[in-house]
Amino acid sequence: MADERRDDKTELHADAVVIGGGLAGQAAAIHLARGGLRVICLEPRESFQQIAGESLDWSAPQLFDQLGLTMEDLVASGAATLKRHITVVAPDGSRQEYLPGAWLAERPWNVEIRTLHLDRIQMHNQLSRSAHAHGVMTLRERAAEFEIRNRRILAVATSKGRCIRASWIIDASGASASLLGREFNLKSIAYGPRKVAVWAHFRTENWVEGTTLYLLGPADEYMEWIWEIPIRPGVSSIGYVAPGSKIKIQRARGLTNGDLLSGQMRKFARLNSLVNDGPPERPAVTSFLCRTYSGVCGPNWIIVGEAASQSDPITGNGVTAALRHAAEASSLVCKNRHRARIPVLARAAYSMRVLEIGLFFNSLIEKFFYQYPLRARLGFFGTARTYTVPAWLTNLLYSRMRPRRLLGSVLFCSAMVAMRLVTWAAFQLSRFFAPRAGKSRQSDDERKEQRRALHTPR
């Protein structure tokens, strides 16, 4: 692909190329640069404007700390606000608060039971400055082609005709691109239907240090929901999530994205007042499919972030997964930089962790929340309690065990498989005994979508 006579403007050399300048890509670039590697980051976008606010789980602050960004610094800079709890609001307006037990902050766990909400634009700017300070070269170009030999990537051709030769390639291109997943035709497993999120930022006077989840719809139908995430004092990110088929039906009736978001917000007193104060002008919209690739690590390439595994946003695990992937992938590269190849067992261990954690969170949230059999039996609040215990414990154990080698990864992933099997068995029993969904409330398309969700992979 490259000619030795090319000049420096068309052929570049680096130790590592990071494809994508989002959260996972910038984190990986910073880790690699701190490890002494020359890093080029490919990101065609000049700015990141429409980014949803993020509600983090309780493992994320420690991962930001590894990047030199402490919780206190992020809050002081305005890139984050404190999150102390999650509040779940049922369709009838009743609510319940969930937070980690105080015992987690005590010995031997010593867990920081506060976490954060992110202002993603501010966070992106901070990471960009940090990457630049560490010597990362960012090119406003996209990866167009790869020179591959025996599943090893030798060079990356960019959209502006450059050829970049590097020993290591990190794919952080995001869920919609997932360049190496497609390039190597990797298998993936998806949970649930394709969903759509419509969101906007609203000015809020009543400040709370917590995320609020508003659950929509009857107990015997596929769930929709609204998030409220305070991203900075006086401003909250509010978004509506529903199956793509449901959004399509509503759009066919002539509703705009603003109508969709406002209409759902009006079902709750607090959100209705926000709509009355200032209805959204141009809500952002995105579609996503909760899926995870297998085999995401090759001889000299690794896939990280949503390019490797797209977590459902209601899990709050997306940022944690992205930062973990970035840290672990960078560690593999730095450890094997002189071998110029990642050992087979190390590849298998990384791929196993990414796959099983992605399946764990997406499987549990799909079976417990979105699909109705367990939720109809346990109730909205009982479902929330049942889900949060294994979710919090899984992240706690991962942060404590830090499985990296194959044996530790097998043991950890085996525990997650066991919990998924228990959930699947409980789901099947609940489904067998659950009453039929009320057909009078659903269109034919909605019932087909629900049946499709009930038969997603386990």
Secondary structure, DSSP 8 states (H G I E B T S, - for coil): ---TT--TTTEEEEEEEEE--SHHHHHHHHHHHHTT--EEEE---S---S---EE--TTHHHHHHTTT--HHHHHHHTSEEEE-EEEEE-TTS-EEEE---GGGGSTTT-----EEEE-HHHHHHHHHHHHHHTT-EEES--EEEEEEETTEEEEEEETTS-EEEEEEEEE---TTT-HHHHHTT--EEEEEEEEEEEEEEEE-SS--SEEEEEEES-TTS--EEEEEEEEETTEEEEEEEEEHHHHHHHHHTT--HHHHHHHHHTTSHHHHHHHHH---SS-EEEEEEEEEES--B-SSEEE-GGGTB---GGGT-HHHHHHHHHHHHHHHHHHTTTTTS--HHHHHHHHHHHHHHHHHHHHHHIIIIISHHHHHHHHHHHHHHHHHHHHHHHHHHHHHH---SHHHHHHHHHHHHHHHHHHHHHHHHHHHHS----GGGS-HHHHHHHHHHHTS--
